[in-house]
Amino acid sequence: MEDQQKLEELANEINMYKQQSDLIQQQIDMIRSSITEVKVLENTLDDLKEKDSVEAFVPLGAGSFMKGEIKNTNEVIMSIGSGVAVAKDVEGAKETISTQKKDLEENLDKMLANLQQVSDILAKLSPQAEQLMSKTQTQ
């Protein structure tokens, strides 16, 4: 009976760590997506460099666009959070983007380290659970 109780506790602990692992993986996926968006923005700003105006598709919503023209390629309106946006020159925008990318990459490294810790714990707990399961089945 004691082994059965230990097995149930171990199974609950393993499930908790698996859920934690899934949550960390979702956060990693979101961070990677954000890093990709930042890299695309960097490339776009580089492409617009030294162009007076550029034809572009302006999103209207629901997957619909209109052709438009970006007349001022020297200024970027950037969200700084809480519904507030500021105008920055391209170099200022690139500095901000570089800082954001660095922060995202640091967060990604932390999340990957957390995932590794949880994976290590699961790797230790699983054999223990298998041993207890074998033991309880033979009793």
C-alpha positions as CSV (number, residue, x, y, z in Angstrom):
1,M,0.0,0.0,0.0
2,E,2.8,2.3,0.8
3,D,4.4,1.8,-2.6
4,Q,1.1,2.5,-4.3
5,Q,0.8,5.8,-2.5
6,K,4.4,6.7,-3.4
7,L,3.7,5.8,-7.0
8,E,0.6,8.1,-7.1
9,E,2.6,10.9,-5.6
10,L,5.3,10.4,-8.1
11,A,2.9,10.3,-11.0
12,N,1.3,13.6,-9.8
13,E,4.8,15.1,-9.6
14,I,5.7,13.9,-13.1
15,N,2.4,15.3,-14.5
16,M,3.1,18.7,-12.8
17,Y,6.6,18.8,-14.3
18,K,5.2,17.8,-17.7
19,Q,2.7,20.6,-17.6
20,Q,5.4,23.0,-16.6
21,S,7.5,21.8,-19.5
22,D,4.6,22.4,-21.9
23,L,4.1,25.9,-20.6
24,I,7.8,26.7,-20.9
25,Q,7.8,25.3,-24.4
26,Q,4.9,27.6,-25.3
27,Q,6.8,30.6,-23.9
28,I,9.9,29.6,-25.9
29,D,7.8,29.4,-29.1
30,M,6.3,32.9,-28.4
31,I,9.8,34.4,-27.8
32,R,11.2,32.8,-30.9
33,S,8.2,34.3,-32.9
34,S,9.0,37.7,-31.4
35,I,12.6,37.4,-32.3
36,T,11.6,36.5,-35.9
37,E,9.3,39.6,-36.0
38,V,12.2,41.8,-34.8
39,K,14.6,40.4,-37.4
40,V,12.0,41.1,-40.1
41,L,11.6,44.6,-38.9
42,E,15.4,45.1,-38.9
43,N,15.6,43.8,-42.5
44,T,12.7,46.0,-43.6
45,L,14.3,49.1,-42.1
46,D,17.5,48.2,-43.9
47,D,15.6,47.8,-47.2
48,L,14.0,51.2,-46.8
49,K,17.3,52.9,-46.1
50,E,18.0,55.8,-48.4
51,K,14.7,55.5,-50.3
52,D,12.6,58.7,-50.5
53,S,9.3,56.8,-50.8
54,V,8.2,53.2,-51.2
55,E,5.0,51.5,-52.5
56,A,3.6,49.1,-49.9
57,F,0.5,47.2,-49.0
58,V,-1.5,48.8,-46.1
59,P,-3.4,46.3,-44.0
60,L,-7.1,47.1,-43.7
61,G,-8.0,44.0,-41.6
62,A,-9.5,40.6,-42.2
63,G,-6.6,39.8,-44.5
64,S,-7.4,42.7,-46.8
65,F,-4.9,45.3,-48.1
66,M,-4.7,48.4,-50.3
67,K,-1.7,49.7,-52.1
68,G,-0.2,52.7,-50.5
69,E,2.9,54.8,-50.5
70,I,5.2,55.4,-47.6
71,K,6.4,59.0,-48.2
72,N,8.6,59.5,-45.2
73,T,11.1,56.6,-44.8
74,N,13.2,58.5,-42.3
75,E,10.8,58.2,-39.4
76,V,9.4,55.1,-37.6
77,I,6.4,55.2,-35.2
78,M,7.1,52.7,-32.5
79,S,4.9,51.4,-29.8
80,I,6.4,51.8,-26.3
81,G,3.5,50.0,-24.5
82,S,0.2,50.9,-22.9
83,G,-1.1,52.2,-26.2
84,V,1.6,54.8,-26.5
85,A,3.7,55.3,-29.6
86,V,6.7,57.6,-30.3
87,A,8.4,58.7,-33.5
88,K,12.0,57.8,-34.0
89,D,14.5,58.2,-36.8
90,V,15.6,55.0,-38.4
91,E,18.8,54.7,-36.5
92,G,17.0,55.3,-33.2
93,A,14.4,52.7,-34.1
94,K,17.2,50.2,-35.0
95,E,18.9,50.8,-31.6
96,T,15.6,50.2,-29.8
97,I,15.0,47.0,-31.9
98,S,18.5,45.8,-31.2
99,T,17.9,46.2,-27.5
100,Q,14.6,44.4,-27.8
101,K,16.2,41.6,-29.7
102,K,19.0,41.3,-27.1
103,D,16.4,41.1,-24.3
104,L,14.3,38.5,-26.1
105,E,17.4,36.4,-26.8
106,E,18.4,36.6,-23.1
107,N,14.8,35.5,-22.1
108,L,15.0,32.7,-24.6
109,D,18.3,31.5,-23.0
110,K,16.7,31.6,-19.6
111,M,13.6,29.7,-20.8
112,L,15.8,27.0,-22.5
113,A,17.7,26.6,-19.3
114,N,14.5,26.3,-17.3
115,L,13.2,23.7,-19.8
116,Q,16.5,21.7,-19.5
117,Q,16.1,21.7,-15.7
118,V,12.6,20.4,-15.9
119,S,13.6,17.8,-18.4
120,D,16.4,16.7,-16.1
121,I,14.0,16.3,-13.2
122,L,11.6,14.3,-15.4
123,A,14.5,12.1,-16.5
124,K,15.3,11.3,-12.9
125,L,11.6,10.8,-11.8
126,S,10.5,8.5,-14.7
127,P,12.8,5.6,-13.8
128,Q,11.7,5.9,-10.2
129,A,8.1,5.7,-11.2
130,E,8.8,2.7,-13.5
131,Q,10.6,0.9,-10.6
132,L,7.7,1.5,-8.2
133,M,5.2,0.4,-10.9
134,S,7.0,-2.8,-11.4
135,K,7.2,-3.4,-7.7
136,T,3.5,-2.8,-7.1
137,Q,2.5,-5.0,-10.0
138,T,4.6,-7.9,-8.7
139,Q,3.0,-7.6,-5.2
